[in-house]
Amino acid sequence: MFQIKNEEQAGVWRVLALAVAAFIFNTTEFIPVALLSDIGATFAMPVADTGLMMTVYAWTVSLMSLPFMLMTAKWERRRLLIVLFAVFIVGHILTVLAWRFEVLLLARIVVALAHSVFWAITAALVMRVAPKGKEQLALSWLSMGSSLAMILGLPLGRILGQMLGWRSTFVVIAIMALIILFLLWKLLPKLPSENSGSLKSLPLLAQRPMLLSIYAITAIGVTAHFTTYSYIEPFMLQIGNINPNMTTVILLMFGISGMVASWLFGRFHQRQPYAFMVAALVLMMLSLVVLLPFSGSPPALFAVVITWGLGIGCLTLSMLVRVLQYASDATDVATAIYSGIFNIGIGGGALLGGMVMKHSGLGNIAWVSSALALLALMIFVCAHRKYGSNLPSGNSDTPILPH
């Protein structure tokens, strides 16, 4: 299939395959954001209730990330990835066939089960298969794949859904997943489990206050983001009075800003990690503060969305690299907890946004989000002053976890 000349070239292809896998998983998780109105119309449901798709998916991931990771901790990683993609594809077939909203929710749960393990193992795995000396670059590529879900996945999925119906979007995702399953089977060597951690890791992880603070910031910051982002499509249409085509462009711009955030992270984070994360939280908070006042002006709204995308993109990368550094001796356990908490934030944000819409109006969701972003900023600044150093240095001051 490929003429791979040496191990370095093989490593490049493996990283690219995992980056595309990340693109597929992130696209399917967030694509309902771009299709909520169409899905709601199919099942004769209001948008606020259709947003339950996001909550059920995210909370399934949050509940199952750690248990499923522990269940599969000793599995050889190549085989595990193939199984995950098989489950992922089955979930999408059920999504396409869903004849009731309850069946659609069941299908999303099946896909979320695969997601719960995929993101628990992938950040550490992509650095293992990367060419020697290119581990940090491999992590950036993985992040780039995630960002491309916003740049290409959501806008193209929305366009396809509007042209051929929302189910067609999930058909295409399933086909892409089948192709990646084949590529991973061909490209990856056998990858025994390493440094995955175990139940014995949990009490020792709990003794690391900066790691716990990152988990808290993840929960609050991601909730802040998704309280508004989950309903960005109806917000643009109903509050901003922007036409559907322009809404698609705005979603595209949000994704592009996430890609720029990956570049900014690679260039500036290592120099000033504390200032970088503070700046990310401030950008996100300020963008949410001005979202409603600027919603009537498309140029201003573009600027706000780009700034918001930069903020959340830089923030998620900053949090992930800190988790890997503060728990380098139990990366899979720590990342599974991070993934679970991240998805609690996604589901909690979708649920909170829906509640605000019902009881206070769609226009007020950004105010709630900005207040939560401010809380996350305050927690990080206080935790850093008490426990942190300017550059996370792993676990030199903590006991090594049993593997």
N, C-alpha and C positions, 0 to 999 in steps of 0.2 A: 504493500500500500504506500509506504513512504520509503524513500532512500535515505535512511539515517546513517550518517557516516561515522559518528563517534558518540561517546556517552554525553558530551556536552550538548550536542544537537538533540539527542534523545530527551535530555532534561528540559530543554526549551519546549519541545512538543508536549511533554507531560504537563508542564506548567500551563501552557496554552489550553490544553484540554480541560484542566481543572478550572481555569478562569472562565471558559465557556460554560462549564457546569455551574459555576457560581452565577453566571448571567441567567441561566435557565431557572435555577431555584429562586433567585430574587425576582425575576420577571413574574413567575407564577404566584409568588406570595403577594406582590403588590398590584398585579394587573386588575383586580377588582376595583381599585381606586379609579381607574380609567373607564370602567364599564358599569359602575354601580347603577346608573340611571337605566341603562339597557337591561341589565339583569333584573332590576326591580320591576320594569315594565313587563318582562316575560312572566313573572310570577304575581303580577298585580299587587306589588308591595311598595310602600314608601321607601325612599332612599335611606332614611335613618334606620329602618329595620333591616334593609339589605346589607348594611354595614356590619351586621352580625357575622357575615362571612369572614371578615377580617379578624374579629374577636375570637371566633371559634378556632380558626387556623392558628393564630398567634398563641392562644392559651394552650392548645394541644402541644405545640412546640415547647412552650414554657414548662408544662407539666412533665413531658416525656423526655426532654433532652438529657437530663442527668440519669434517670433510670435506664433508658435505652442505651446510653453510652456505657454505663457500667455493665449492662448485659452483654454488650458486644466488645468490651474492653480488650479481650484477648483474640478477637477475630483478626485474621490476616486482612489488611486494609484494601487490597485490590478486590478481593471477593466481596468484602463488605460494601464497597462502592457499587459494584454490579448489582447486588441485591437491592440496595437503596434505589437505584434507577429503575429496576423492575417494579418495585412498589410504587414509585413515582408515576410510571407510565400507566399502571392499573388505575391509580387514582384519577388520572386525566381522562381515561376512557369512561369511567363512571361519571365524571363531570360533564362530558359531552352528552351522555345519555340521560342525564338527570331530568326526570319528568315532574318532580316536585322540589320545592326549595329545601325540604328536609333531606332529600337525596343528595342535593348539591352540597349541603353542609357535611353529610357523611363522606362524600368524595373529597372534600377539602381536608377532613380529618385524616383520611388515608394518605394524602400527599404530605400533610404536616408531619406524619410519623416518619417519613423518609427525611424530611427537612430537619427534624430534631436531631438526627445523628449526623447528617451531612455537615452541618455547620459546627458541630462539636469536634469534628476530626480534621476539617479541611485546612484551617489556618496552619496548624503544625505540619500537616501532610505535604502541603505545597512547598514548604521550605525543605522538607526531606528529599523531594524528588528534583529540586532545582539544581542547576549546574553549580559546582563548587564556587563559593564566594559570591553567589547571586541570590542568597536566601532572602534578603530584605527586598530586593527587586521583585522576586517571585511573589512576596506578600503584596507588593504594590500592584502587580498584575492581577492578582486575585481580587483586590479591591477595585481595580479598573473594570474587571468583569462584572462586579456587583453594580458599579456606577453605570455601566452600559445598559443595565436593565432599565434604568430610568431614562437614559438617553434614547435608546432604540426600542427596548421591550415595551414600555408603556405607550409611547406615541404610536408605534407601528401596530401594537396590539389593539389600541383604540381604533385606529383607522380600519384595520381588518375587521374588527367587531362591528363597526358601523356599516361597512360595505356588505359583509356576508353573515352578520349575526355574531353575537358574542361567543357562541360555542366554537366557531371556526378558529378563534384565537387559541383556545385550549387544544384543538386538534394540531395546530402548528407547533405548539409547545411540546406536545407528546412526541411528534415526529423528530423534533430536534433532540429530545431526550434519548430517543432510540439510537440516533446517530452517535451521540456522545457515549452512550453505553458501549457501543461497538468500539469506539476509539480508545476508551479506557481499558477495555479488555485487551486490545492489541498493543497499547503503548506502555502500560504500567507493568513493572516487574512485581514479583511477590514482595509485599511490604509488611513484615511482621510488626505487631503492635509494639510501640516503644513509649516509655514515659507517660503512659495513659493515666496512671494514678488508680486509686481504688477508694472504697468506702473509708479506709484508714486515713486517706488524705484530707477528708473533710474537717476533722477537728483542728488540724494544723493550718489549713487554709484560713480557718476562722480566727487564727491568732495574728493575722496580717492586716492591720487596720487600714492601710492604704488600699489594699485589694478590696476590702469590704466597702470602703468609701467609693471606689470606682463602680462597684456593683450598685450602690445606692444612686449614684449619679446616672448610671445607665437606666435604671428603672424610671427615675423622674424625668430625665432629659428625653428619653425616647417616648414616654407618655406625652410630654409637652409637644414633641414634633407631630406625633400621629393623631393627637386630638384635633388638629387642624388639617394635616395632610390627608387623612383618610377621607375627608370631605372636600378636598380642594376642587374637584370637578363641579359639584353643585354650587360651591362658593363662587367660582368663576362665572358660572352661568346665571345664578340667581342674584348674587350680591354685586358682582362686577359687571353684570349684563354684557358679558363677552360672548361672542358667537362660538359655536362648538369648534370650528377650525382653529380659532385663535387659542382656545383652551388646550388643544393638542400641542400647539407651538409652545405654550407656556410650560407644559409638562416636559417637552423636549429641552427647554432651556434649564429647567430644574435638574434634569439628568446631566446636561453638559457641565453645569456648575459642580456637580458631584465629581465629575472626571477631573476638573480643574483642582478640586480639593485634594484628589490623590496626588497630583503633581506638587501642590503646595506642601503636602505632608512630607513627601520624599525630599523636598528641598530645604525646608525650614524646621521641621519638628525636632530633629536631633540636636539642633543648635540651642533652641530654647523651648523645651517640651512644656514647661509650666505656662509660659506666656502664650504658646500656641493653643493650648487647650482653653485657657481663659478667653482668648480672642474668639475661638470657635463658639463658646457659650454666649459671649456678648453679641456676636453677629446673629446668632439664631434668635436670641431674645429680642433684640432691636427690630429684626425683620418682622417678628410676630406682632410687636407693638404697633407698627405702622401699616400692617397688612390691610386692616379695615379702612383707615383713613385714606390710603392710596388706591383702594380697590376700584375707584371710578376712573382712574387714568391708566390706560394700557401701558404707556411707556414707564410710568412710575411702578406699576405692578410688575413689569418685567424686571426692573432693577431690584425690587424687593425679593422676588422669587429667586433670582440669581444669588443674592446675598444670603438668603435663607439656605439655599442649597449648599453654598460654600460652608456655612456654619455647621450644618448637620453632617456634611461629608467629612470635614476635618475632625469633628467631635467623635464620630464613630470609629475612625481610624486611631485617634488618640487613645480612646478607651480600650480598644482591642490590643494595641501594642503594650499597654500597661498591664493588662491581664496576663499576656504571655511573659512579660518580664517579671512580674511579681509572683508568678507560679510556674516558672520554667521547668520545675521538677515534676509537675503534674498537669501538663498542658491540656490534655483532653478533658479531665475533670473540671479544671478551672474554666475552660472555654465552653464546656457544656452548661455550666452554671451561668456564664455570661450570656450564652445564646438563649437560655431559658428566661433569664431576667429581661433581656432585650425584647423577647416576644411577649412577656408580661406587659411591657411598655407599649408594644404595638396594639395588643388586644385591649389593654386598658385605655389607650388613647382613642381607639375606634369607639369603644363603649362610652367613654366620657364625652367625646364629641357628639355622639348620637343623643345623649341625655341633655347636653347643652342646647342642641338644636330643638329638641322637643319642648323644653321648659323655658328657654331664654331666647331662642332664635339663632339661626345659622350665622348671623353676623357677629355673634359674641364668642365664637369658639376660639378665635385668635387671642382674645384677652386672657382666657383661661390658660392657653398654651404659654403665653409670655410670662405669666405668674409662676408657672411650674419651671420654666427655663431659668428664671431668676433664683428660685430655690436651689436648683442644681448648681448654679454658679456659686452661691453662698456656701453650699456644702463642700464643694471642691476647694475653694479658697481657705476655708477653716481647716479642712483635713490636711491640706498641704502645709499650712503653717504649723500644725501640731505634729504631723507624722512624716511629711514628705521631704524629699530632697529635690533639687532642680532637675536631676535626671534619674529616673527609676533605674535601680541597679540590680534588679532580680531579687534574690533571696539570700544575700550574703549574711543577713542578720537573723535568718530564720532557719529552723531545722529542715533538713532534707526529708522530703516526703517518702514514705514507703511506696514502691511501685507495684 
